[in-house]
């Protein structure tokens, strides 16, 4: 994982590791730097020490330690600005921002916004902005609009509790969206953004209705990594109001996707929602009646049948909705893959919705339309990250569910043992070797032996050799 991902995951799930010795060392160096005019050598040494420290582990304890020492503000500010403006190591700059958050002021706003635009530094910059700017919510809001992934999550989390109408409106329409996982921000958007009162307004615009659907459908994924529908006090009335608004709106695929997700995930007796007497039955009936309208199936078929209108995302949403509506659309999906074999989700869908009588035609299509010779031209240690490997994500989508079809796709799996990315080779090996023995290809051991001799992934090579030795 990159450090920006590690920082986000650890902050939200695992916590940090106290490092009192390192904190004391850094605080001592900062105290020495502000006691006398710092020289280039001492600043360079400070930079080197900070570069070796995991900033996410030191940040909070370093703040506590600096406050206990009550260092002079002006020289500390000069050192912090030097580290953030001239530091070349990420941990040095991160810890420089941490210190700047303790001694900075309005003059540091543009620097923190600039640095925070790099998602590697957003967490540290937004905390410093909240500490140093008199309009802390507006400062965090300005930064949140500049970032998309973990940076968006860190920045939007600092908007919790804001009563700024502009911020609240943005949270409901756009602010909760991020490139990592919607669950991290959906509850905050619903509560700080006042979702239910906003839906009660007489004029609900399309952006708000779409945002509301995204938020409620995300909250319906109960049991995820963040707060969900069981933590949302307005869950029941908000789901009622959303159904009412959708019933009067022009149908879209997004609406159907949201309705199906809410219905299948939240409207269940064991969902954990505090249902008022009779409300589960009432709301379930309302959603069932709404979903029973023929217009939804017509909309799905229109998207799946039109060779030009839907892009890959819309086509995938339409497929997902078709599956949940039990619509027999496998032929339409195969026809689309004939023309556009790059849609990994569609491949996964057709394999998952194939029975013993159709799985063979799916595999035949994959062998015919995919660039198999390129994707299986010899093993490398690559994990398949980066734009040059986009086509490599298709093969796992085709073979992932073949453990449910013992004996099917043997030739494709044999070729995948030589895939250029390691995860595909590992998946193919495990499918072939975990099928019931009666479905093992007669020459499986010979295939594995040949591949094991050139397998560059040490762990996978060990697994292959273990299989060969029984």
N, C-alpha and C positions, 0 to 999 in steps of 0.2 A: 504494500500500500504506500501511496505517497504520503508525505507528512501532513498535508492538508486533510486527507481522509482520516489518517490516524488521530489527528487532533479532534476532529468532529466525532468520531466513533468513541474515543476515550471520554470526551467531555459528556457525552449523552448516555453512555452505557457502562463503562468500566471504571471511571474515575482516574485520578492521577496518583502518582507514586511520590510520597514525601521524600525530599532530599535535603535534610537539614544542613548537612555539611556543605553541600554546594551552595545553598542559600546564604549561609554565613560567609563563605568565600566571596561570593559576588557582592554581598552587602559591604564587606570589608574593603573591597576594591573600589566600590562606589564612594564609600566614605573617604578613602584616601584621595580619590580623584577630586572631590569637592573641598577638601581641607586646604589644599594649595593649588595654585594655578596648574592645570594638568599639562604635562608635556607630551609630545607625540609618542614617546616610547611607552609611557604609562597607559595612554589611550589604546595603543596597539596591543598591549598586553591584556587590557580589559576586553578588547574586542575578541582576542583569541580565546580567552576563558569562556566568554559568553557563547562563542560559536560552538563550543563542545557540550553545552548544557541543553537538555531537552526543555525548551521554553514552557511547554504546557505543564510540566511537573513543577517548575519553579515559580510560575507567575503569582499565584495567590499568596504563597508563603513569603515570597520576596516583598510583596506589598506590605504584609503584616510586619515584616522585619524592618523595612525602611520607615514605616510609621513609628515604630518603637524608638528608632534612633533620632528622629526629628532632625534630619539633615537640612542644611540651609537650602532654601528653595531655588534661588537664582542660579548658583553654580550647578546644582543638580539638573536644572532645566537645560543648561548649556551642554552638559555631558549627554543627557538624553537626546537632545536634538542632534548632536554629533553622531551618536550611534544609529539613529534612525535615518539620517540623511546620507551618511557615508558608509554605513555597514554593508559588507558584501556577503556575509553569511546569514542565512535565514534566522537562525536562533538569536544571533546578535541583534538583528533588527526587531524581532519579536519582543525580546526583553527590553530593548531600548524603548519601544512603544509602551510596554508595561510601566516603565519608570516615568515616561512622559505623561501617562495617565495620572500619576501622583503629583506632578508638579507643573503641568501645563495649564493653558488657558485658551481664550478665544483665538489668540494668534496662531495656534497650532491646528486650527480647524482644517485648512486646505491641505496641509501636509498629511494629516490623518486620513482625510478623504481620499487623497491620491494613493497613499500606501494601501488603504483598505480596499481599493478597487482590485488589487491583486488578491484573489481568494485565499491564498496562503496566509495573508496577514489580516483578513477581515475580522476575525474573532478578536484579535488584540486591538485593532484600530477602533472597532465599534465600542468596546469597553472603555477605551481611553476617551472617545468622543462623549460618551454618556457621562463620564466623570468630569470632563473639563468644559463642556459647552453649556451655556445657560438654557438653550433650547434643545435639551438632550434628545427628545423624541424627534424633532425635525432633523437633527444631525444624523441620527440613526436611520431615519426614513430616507434621507438623501443618499446615504451609503447603500441601503438595502436595494434601491432602484438600480444601482450600478452592477450588482452581482447576481449570480443565478444559482449556484450550487450550494456547497457548504457555507459560503459567504452569505448567501441569502438567508439561510437558516439562522446563522449567528446574529445577523443584523435584525431580522424580523423579531426574533425572540426578545430583543431589547425594546420592542414597541409595545409589549404587553402592558395593558393598563392605560394606554393613551386615550384621551378624549377628543383628539383633533379630528374634526369631521372628514377632512381630506385623507388622513391616514386610515381612518376606519373604512372609508369607501374603497380605498386602494387595497386594503387587506382582503376585502370580500371579492374583489374582482380580479386581482392580479397578485397581491403580495404573498399569498400562501403558496403560490406555485414555485417549485424549485426543481432542480435537475437531479435530486437525490431520492427523496421519498416524501410524498404529500402528507403522510401521517405526522411528520414532525411539526407542521405549522397549521394543520386544519383546525384543531381545537382552539388555538390562539386566535385564529381569524374569526371563528364563529363567536367567541366570547368578547374579545376586545373590539371586534368589528360590529358587534350587535347584529348578528345575522337575522334572528327572528324578527326583531323590530323593523329591520330594513325590508324584509319580505312583506311586512304588513303595510308598507307605503302604497298609496294608490297607483303609483306609476313605477313599476319594477322594470328596469331596462334589461335588454338581452344579456349584457355583460354580467349584471348582477344575477340573473336567473341561471346562467351557465356557471358562474362561480359558486352559487349556492348548491347546484347539483354536484359539482366537483367536491365541495367541502362535505356535504352530507354523505355522499357515496364513500368518501375517504374515512369519515368518522364511523361509517357502517362496518368497516373492516376491523371488527372488534378483536382485541387481543394482540394488537401490533406493538410497535416499539414506543408508542406515545399515547397520550390521552385520546379516547375515542368516544363513541356515542354514549357509553355508560357513564361518562364524566360530564356530559353536556346537559345542563338543567333544562334547556328548552328543546330537547331532542324530539319529544312527541309533537308539540305544536308546530315545530319547524318542519317536520316531515309531513304533517297535514297540510300546512300552507304551501309547501313545495308542490305536492300533488295537485292542489287546487290550481296553482299557477300554470303548471305544465298542462293540465287539462284544458286550459283556455289558450294555450300558446301553439304556434306552428311547430309541428313535431320535427325533431332532429335526432340524429344518431346518438349524439351526446346525451340528450334527455333519456332516450331508451336505455342506454348503458347505465346511467345513474339510477333510473327507476329499478332496473333489474338487480343492480348491486344492493341498493337499499332493501329491496324486497327479500332477496335471498340471504342477506347477511344480518340485517338488523331486525327484521320482522319475524323473529323466532322466539319461542317461549324461553329458551335457554340462553338468549343473547346477553342477559345480565342487565338489561334496561329495567328501570323501576316503572313498570307499566301501571297506570291507574286502572281501576276496575273497568273491564270491557274494552279498553283502548287498543290492545293488541289485535283483537278480533276486528274492531272497527277499522283500524288503519290497514290491516291485511286485506280486508274486503275492498277497501278503497283502491289500494294499489293493484289488486287482482283485476278489478273492473277496468282500471285505466290501461293495464297491460293487455287486456283482452281485445282492445280496439284493433280492427283489421289494419289500420293505417300503419302500425308499427311493422308488421310483417311485409307490407307493401314497400315500406321504406327500405327495409333490409334487402329485399329482393332487387329493388331498383339499384342499390349500391353494388350488389354482387354481380348483377347482370350487365351493367353498363361497362363496356370495355375502356372507356376514356375518362369518365367523371371522377371516380374515387382514386385518391392517391393511396400509397401503401398503408398509411395510418388509418384512413377511413375504411379501407377494405378490411383491415384487421379488426377494427371495432365492429364492423358489420358481421364478420365471421363470429366474433365472440358473442354478439347478441343472438345470432342465428342458433348457435349451440345451446344457449340458455333457454331459447324458445323452442328447442327441439325441432328445428326446421331442417328438412332433408336437403342440404345444399352442398353436399360433397362434390357432385359433378361441377358445380359452378366454381368451387375452390380449385379443383384440378385444372379447369379450363384457364383460370387466371394464372396459375403457376406455369402452365405451358408457355404463356407469353411473358411472365415476369417471375422467374425462378429465384429472385433475390429476397423474397419475403420470408424470413425465418419463422415468423409467427404462423403464417399460413401453412408452412410445411409441418410444423408441430401440431397444428389443428387437424390437418387431414390425417396424419398418422394416428392421433388420439381419437379420431372419430371413424376410423376404419375398422372393419371386422375382418375375419379370416378370408372372406370372399373378395375384399377390395384392397387389402394391404399390398398384394402383389402388384397391382396396377400402379399404386403410389410409388413403390420402389422402382418399378420399371421407368416411370416418368422421371424420377430423380436421376437415375443412371443416364437417361437420355438428354436431359436439359441442363444439368449442372456441369460446370467445368471440372469434372472429376480428375482429369489428368493433371491439372494445375494444383488442385487442393490436396492431392495425395502423391505429390512428386518427391517424397522423402521426408523423414522426420527431422525436425529442428527442436530447439529448446523453447521456441516462442510460445507464449500463452495466448496469442491472438489479439493483443491490444493494438489499437491504432487503425487509422482509416484504410490502410493497405490490406487489412485482414477482415474487412467487412464480409466478404463472400465466404470466409471460413466459418462464420457463425451459422451458416445454413446447414452444413453437414450434421452438427450435433442436434439441430432441430429435427432433422429427418430420422436420426437413429435413436434419439433419447428414449422413445417409448417402445422400441423393438423388443425390450425384455418382456413386454406383454404379448409378443407374437413369436414364440420360440420357433426357430427354423426359418423365419422370413428374413429376406434381405441379406443372406449369407455373403453373396458376392460383394455387396456394398460394404458390409462390415469388414470383409477381408481387405478391401482397398483402404478403408479408414484406419487400419492398423499402420498404414504408411502415411497418414495425414501429416501435413507440415506443422500443425499446431498440436501441442501435447495433450490438451484436454480432450480433443476428438479421439486421439489414439487410445487414451485411457478409457474413455467411455466405450469404444468399440471392443476393446479387450475384455472389459468387465461384462458386457452383454454376452459375448460369445462364450465366456467361461462360466457364467452363472446360469445359462439355460440348463434345463434338465439334461442329464447326460445323453439321453436318447436323441436329443436334437443337436448334439455337437457335430460339426462337420467331421468327416472321417480323417481329414488331413489337418485338423486344427493344431495339433502339436507341432507339425512341420511349419505351419505359418508362424506360430508364436516363436519357434526356435530361430527362424530366419530373421524375424523382426528384432528379437531380443539381442541378437548379435550386433545390431547397429543402433539400438535405441539410445538416444543421448540423455534422456531423463533417468537419472540414477535410481530414483524410487520406483518408477514404472518398470525399469529393467529388472529390479529385484523382484517385483511382483510377478513378472513374466517367468523368471527363473524358478521362483517358488512353485508356480503352476507346473512347470516342466518336470520338477523333481517330485511332484505329487504332494 
